[in-house]
Amino acid sequence: MKQRILSILVDNTAGVLSRVAGLFSRRGYSIDSITAGMTADPRFSRMTVVATGDELILDQIAHQLTKLVDVRDIKVLEPDQSVNRELLLVKVAAAVEERQNLISIANVFRAKIVDIGHKSLVIELTGPKSKLEAFTSMLEGYEILELARTGLTGLSRGADDVRFLP
């Protein structure tokens, strides 16, 4: 099984996310993660879809996506030719005596403390999946109250370093 990251430029219209996700659902394809947001041009949105499958399945996914009316462009984000990041927000129970240790762990990973409550801290971290997983493993001795991850998003490096799909 291989993982592929697709950067999909779509029209910024109502229901486009549902149509893309529906394509995966109808065909029985699995989405590992999906993120979407408006681009610099408000007429378009960019979706980053991470899917896993064999080469045939992954090629079929891309082929089916090109048939959707809302899809304007699809790029494969190769790991060595793109910048990929994920956002993690985690709320950790933190008594006063535990806070300094949690802040130290956050500092090692260049995470930010974005909220301090009487009994908890909210920590924000961005980076590749491996960094987020290493960080969460360092929190194993602490009580995680809530955790949210955005899923992967990314852009290609340079102008010529991307594989375009037909």
Beta strands, then each sheet from edge to edge (+ up, - down):
strand 1: 2-11
strand 2: 31-38
strand 3: 44-53
strand 4: 71-76
strand 5: 82-93
strand 6: 112-116
strand 7: 120-127
strand 8: 144-149
strand 9: 153-156
strand 10: 163-164
sheet 1: 2+ 3- 1+ 4- 10+
sheet 2: 6+ 7- 5+ 8-
sheet 3: 6+ 7- 5+ 9-
end
